[in-house]
Structure formats: C-alpha cells, structure tokens
Amino acid sequence: MKWSIIRRKLGRADRAIDKAIANAQIPGAVLFARMTRDGETLEHVSARGLAVVRPERIPMARETIFDLASLTKPVATTTAVLLLADEGALSVDDPVCAHLPAFADRGKREITLRQLLTHSSGLKPWRAFHELLLEKERKTGERVIGTPAARESVIDRIVRSGLVHEPGAAAVYGDLDFIVLGAVVEAVTRQPLDDFCSDRIFRPLAMDDTFFVRLVEGRSAMPEPLRRRVAATENCPWRGRILWGEVHDPNASVMGGVAGHAGLFSTVDDLMTFAQTLLDVWHGRSDALPRERLRAFLTRQPLPEDSDWALGWDTPTPGVSSSGRHFSPRSVGHLGFTGTSLWIDLEREVIVVLLTNRVHLVAKRSRFDLRPTIHDAVIEAFRAG
C-alpha cells in the first residue's frame, strides 16, 4: 500500500475538524481511524481543539475521556445481553415480562428483548422523567434526583407504560427500550449494570478508561485528577452548572449515573480496542466474544422489513447515514448525542472512532454535519493506497 499517499490524504479529515472548530460547531475532537489490509495496518490519530472551554481551558488530547451518551447502548448494554444470551441466562426472543413481570401490563406481554434491541417494541422513544422528579423535589423539599428510589421510579414508569405503536410495526429509535434492557441485565445477573459490564466486558478487554460514573447525593463521585482528563459537556440549566465529569443525559443523571441507554465514559483508544475485538471475533481471529452470537447480533434484523437496525447496532442507510457514502452494507455503528460516534466496516476492516464535545458551550442550533464528512475523508484516503 502507498502509505505516504494515504497519510497525506488523511489530512483532509483533520482539516474538516479544524473547520468545525473554527465555525464553532465543536470545541474539539479526537479522531482514531484504523484500516487493515493484506496483513498491514495503518492508524491515524488526531486530537484538536479544547476538551474544556470553561471554567478553564484544557486542550484536547488522545487520552481525553468522553461522555459517550448513546454509545452506551451498543458498547455496554448490547454486549451484556449478548454474553447472557450465549450463556443461556436469557434469549433475545424471551418476552420482556419473563424477566420483569410488571412489563406485561397494558398490552406488552408479547414484546421481546429482540424488539427492544431493534427499537421496534412500540415503547415511547423518550420521556422527560427528570422533570417529573424535579417537580417532586420541589414539592417535598427532599432530595430525589440520583437516589435509588428515583431509579426505581423511572424503570417502573416505563415498565407500566402503554405503547405508541404496535410491536414490530416500526423501528423508532429511542432511549426507553435500552433503559428496560439495562433493568433486564440487572434482574438476570442480580448485579448493578456497571459492575457487570466492568467485570465481564471492560476488564477482560483491558478497557481501563471505560466506566460509568455514579452520582453521590446528586454529584459525580469522580476523583479530581481523573475529572481533569474528561471533556466537559453542557452548561445545564436545571443542574445549574457546566457538566464536567458527570453524565450529560438527564434521565441517566436522575437514575444515579448508570443506565442502559447512557452513562458510559471512555477514550478513543478503549473504543478502538473494543471495535478491533469485534472485528477479530467476526473474522475468526479471536475468541474474546462468542463468534456465532456476535455475528447474529451484527446482522440487520427485518423488524420491520425495511429496518436498518441490527441487534443494538445501526447499519448504513443509503444516502442519509452518518457513516457517509462509502462504508459497506456490512458495517455497524452508533452515535451519541454528546458528539460521539463509532463505525466499523466489517467487510473492509475499517474502524473510525470520532469523539467530540459538541454540546459544550456551543449554540444548541449549531450545525453538526461533521461525521459523514470525516468518514468519507477516511475511506477515500484509505482507498488511495
């Protein structure tokens, strides 16, 4: 391969990040792209801009830790379900109520874990549970946010809720499916979700900078030296502070920082380790995860027929995908609201991890079209070789 040409063309990706910073779309970003071809591997890592703008200015670095937001869904919760399914502790075709009996209420008895994983359950995509709990705090004068009771309240409200469409009739992306899946993992394992994921996923894969951040009395328990490695997120109006070292997602926050849909923190290197493990298992080079189960999870599911969802993972939607124009149909990926993304081309063995802090002191209506631009630049550079 003509590595010198590839490296030069990868400069387009860096320039796109610089332009996004200059246009105030993002304060900063870390990009890690890897391609393996004919036994050779090329990597490109770039850290640009600022991880924290206020209360002080801290440059972005390869080691910066990001709030992954919805990347929690595939990296933590989906992988946990995959492991439990392979062990026979559950089946993706189990009805949810087999593990959470109250879920049978209001016409939900037949909904399966597979439908939760593919966002085809019919549950409402999102609800502002944090607003309900804040109102309770105001009325009672007692702390509610982040307590075990608040966590139980959120899960109970979802478990007992009605549906917005018939199960399997549509794939509507949302958080509530994965809040329920996180509760299923805890019910089956009798462990907190963060403990199970640490014991069974992150430690075995040497993902030492990947973790949930629990809240203690409504505040992050993250040690100060570690917090200074974290990219800050929003200046949150209802929490009254810039979020730095605590989860951005409001419902994950009121649940104490640990939830099936959000709450995970990580770095580009740990996410690359995770993605490379998936690739190696897919191609039979590793047994770190059960291969046949993984291949099933990374295969697009017809729920409904035109859905682009695999089990817990998105796949490219022609013409509109955040993966851009060039990732093959045999690709999987996911995004996070805070500005994070991971895409893996299983066929071409290309991985792109792009982590930004796009919600940190950036106008809420700021354009954020960086992801497909970066993905196209990376694939086109790799093709040049």
N, C-alpha and C positions, 0 to 999 in steps of 0.2 A: 504494500500500500504506500501511497505517496503522502507520508505523514506530514511533511513540511507544507504541502498544499492544504491538507485538512486543517492543520493548526492555524494557518493564515485565514482560512475561510471561517473558522470558528470565532474569529474576531468580530464577525457580524453580530453574533449573539451578545457579546459584551457591549458593543455599541448600542444595541437595542435597549439593554438595561440602562446604560448611561443616559440615553434619550428619555426613557421613562422617568428617571430620577430628575433630569433637567426640567421635564414637563410637570413635575410634582404629582405624578401618578403613584409613585412609591418613594419612601425614604431610602431604601436599599434592597439588596438581594444577594443571595448566594446561589450559584448555579453549579451543578455537578452533572456532567454528561459522560457516558461511557459507551463504547462500542467494541464488540469482539467479533473479529472476522479472521477465518483461516488460522485460528490459534493465536492471533495477535490481539492485543487490547490497547485502545487509545482512550485516555481520560482527559477531560478539560474541566478545571475547577476555577471559579472566579467569584470573588467577594467584592462588592462595590457598594458605595454609599454608607448610610448610617443605620446602625441597629437601634439606636436610641437618639431621638432629637431633643426631647425634654423628659426629665428635669435636667439632664446633661447630655452632652454629645459623645456618643460612643461609636466608633467605626464598626462597620460590618466585618466579620471575619469568618473564615471557614468553620471555626469552632462555635459560631453563634448558634444558640438554641432557640427554636421557634415553637410557638403555639401552633400545632398542626391543624386545629379545628377539625373539619370533617375527614381529614386523612386518618383520624382515629378509627373511622368505620372499617376500612379495609385492613389497616395495619394491626390493630388491636382486636376489635370485636369479631370481625370476619375470621381472622386467623384462629381465634379462640374457639369459635364454632366449628371450624374445620378440624381442629385437633380433637374436640369432643366427639364429633361425628365419626372420626376414624377409630376412636376408642370404643365406640358403641354406646357412649353415655347418652347420646341423643341421635336423632336422624333429622336431616333437613326437611323431611316430609312429615315429621311429627306435627300434630296440631299444637299451637302455642299453649293451649289450655292444659296439655299434658304436663307442662312444667309450671305454668302459672294458672291455676284453676279458675280464678276470677275472670280471666280473659274470655271465657265462654259467654259472658254477658253480652246482650244487645247484638245478637246475630254474628258473633265472632267465633263460634265453636269450631268451625272447619278451617279457619285460617292457619296456614302452616309457617314454619320457620323459613322455608324456601320463599314464600311470598313476602316475608319481612326482608329477606336478603335482597330481593329484586324490586323492592318498593312497589309491590303490586298488591299489598294487603287490603287496601281501602281505608287505612287509617288516615286521619288528617295529617298533612305534612308537618305542621308546626303549630304550636300554641305558646302564648306568652305566659308561661307558668310563673316566671319571675315577677310579673306584675301582680298576679293573684297573691303571691306570698309576701310581696312588699306591702300590699294593702292589709294583709293580716298582721304584719309587724306594726303598721301604723295604728291599727285598731286596738291591738293588745298591749303595745308597748314592750313586748318581749321579742328577743332575737329569734327569728325563724330561719332566715337565709343561711344555707350551708349546714343546717342541722340534720341528723338522721331522720327526724320527723318530716323535714321538707323533702328529702329524697324519697321517702316512702309516699308522701303525698303526691309528688309528680308521677311516680310509677303507677300508683293506684288510680289517679285520674285518667291516665292513658288506658290502663288495663280495663277500666269500666266504661270507656267512651264508646260512642257509636261510630259508624263508618260514613265516609263521604262518597264512596262508590263501591260497587260490587267487587269482592276479592277476585283478582285476576283479570279484571276488565280493563285496567290501565296501569301503567307504571308511572307513578307520580313521586318524584324524589322528595324525601323529607327526613326529618330527624326522629320522629316518633317511632318508626319501625326499629331503629337501632337503639333507642332508649330501652325498648322492650327486649331486644336481643341481649343487651347488656344485663338486664334483670334475669333473663333465662340462664345465661352463663353463671351468674351468681347462685341461682337456685339449684342448678345441676351440680356445681362444684362445691357449694357451701363455702365459698371464698369471695372476698371482695374482688371485683373485676381487675383492679390494678395489681393486686397480689398475684392473681392467676396469670395475668399477662407477663408480669415480671418473671415469675418462676418458670413459665413454660415457653415463652417466646423471646423476651428481650435478653435475659441472661444466657440461655443456650446459644443465641446467635451473637453474643458479645456486643449487643447494642447498649453500651454502658451509659450513653447520654439520652436514653429514651425512657420516659416515665410520665406518670400522671402527677399532678401537683394537688395534693389535698389541701382544703381550706380549714383553718382552725379559727373558730369564732369569726368566720366571715373573711378571714385574711389568709394569704398564702403562707404556707409553712416553709417555703424555700429559703435555704441559708443565703445570707447576703453575698458571699463570694460567688455562688452559683448564679444568683439572680443577675449579677453584672455581666454574665455571658448571654443573657436572654434578650431577644429582640422585643421591644415594647410594642403594645398594640394600642387600642383606642383610649381616648380621654373620655371615660364612660360617664354619662350624665347621672345615671341612677346610683352608681357606686361612688361618684364624686372624686375620681382620681384617674390618673393615667395607669393603665393596666400593664404592669411590668413584673413578670414572674408569677402571674396568676392567669387562670383561664379566661379567655375573652367571651366565649359563648355564654349567654345569660342563663339558660336553663342548666347547663353543666355547672355553672357557678352556684346556683341555688341548691343544686344537688350535692354540693361539697367538693366539686372539682373533678369528680370521677363519674363518667357516664359512657354509655355505649356509642354515643354519637359524636362526642367531643371531649377534650380534656387532655389529650396526649401532647407531650413536648418531645422534640427530637432535633437532630442535626442532619445536614446533608450526608455526612459520612455514614451515620447509622441507617438512614433511609436507603442509601446505596447498598449497604450490606444486606439489608432486608430484600431489596429488589433483586440483587445478584443471587441471593439464595433461592428466590422464586424461579429465576431463570435456570439456575443449575439443577434444581429439582425437576423442572419442566423437561429439561434435556437429558435427564438421567445421570447427571454428574455428581449429584448429592442426594443423601437420604435424610437431610435435616428436617424435612417435612414429608408426609406421606404422598408419594408421587401421583398415584391414580386419583386420590382425593383432591389434590391440588389441581390437577388437570380438569377435573369436573367443575371445581369452583371457578376456574378461569375461563370457562366456556359459556358463551352467550346463551341465555335462557329465553325460550319463547313464552314469556309471561308478561303481557300478552304476546301475540305472534310477532308484532313489529318492535318489541322492546329491544333496547341496546344494552340491557344490564346482564352481566354475569352474576355470580353469587357474591354480592358485596362489592363488586368492581364494575366500573363503567367500561364500555368499549367505544371505539371511534364511531361517531355519527357523521357520515359523509357530508362535507360542506359546512358543518357547524361545530365540529369538535374542537375542544381546547387543545387537543393533541396536534392540531394543524392539518396539513394536507397530505403528509407523507407516511405517517405511521400506518402499518399494515392492518388489515382487518383482524389479524391475530395479535392484537395489542390490548392491554388493560391499563386502566389508570383511575385517578380520582383527584378531586380538588378539595381545598379547604378555604373557607370564607376569608380567613385572615390573609390570604395571598399565597397559599402553598399549593404545590401540585407534584404528582409523581406519575410518569407514564413509562410503560415497559413494552417494547416491541418484542414479543416472544419469538417471532419468526426471524427477524433480522438481528436480534440480540443487541438492541439499543435501549439504554436507560437514560431518562432525563429527570433529574430532581431539581425543581426550581422553588426556592423558598424566599418569600418576600414578606415585609411587614406593611402591606398596603393600607391597612386601616389605622396606622399610627400617624395621627395629626395630618391626615390627608382628607381633602374635601370628600364628603360622602358620595357626591355625584361625579367624582373624578373617573375618567375612562380608565379601564384596566383591560386592555387587549393584548397584553404582553405575552401571555402563554403561547398561543399559536405562532406568534412571530418567532419566539425563541425556539420552539420545536421545529419549525420549518428551517430555520437557520442551521440548527444542529444536524438535521437529517441531510440537508443539502451539502453541508461541509463534509460529512462522512461519505456521502456518495461521490464526492470529488476525488476521493482516493481510489 
